[in-house]
Amino acid sequence: MCNVYYLQDSRQYVGNDVLWWADGGGYTTDLSKAEVFSEKDAVFNNRFRNTDIPWPVEYIDQKTRPAVDFQYLDRSKALANG
């Protein structure tokens, strides 16, 4: 994919994670849920609000790492079957 971008909301971070514009609205730290923008749309949004930073998808996809979101962990459910 060339000339496509994720859009970072640089006003806030969640821990060490970047906050991305989410597909369908809102924001996410889960890159698989981030909206992908054309270069034209990414630049437009950045000009409208300079804290929204376009990042090339190809570059960011090389920087990802697996992570576990603690808000989805429930120890009692994890141990119930085991």
Secondary structure, DSSP 8 states (H G I E B T S, - for coil): --SEEEEEEEEEEETTEEEEEBTTSSEES-GGGB--EEHHHHHHHHHH-TTEEEEEHHHHHTT------GGG--HHHHHHT-
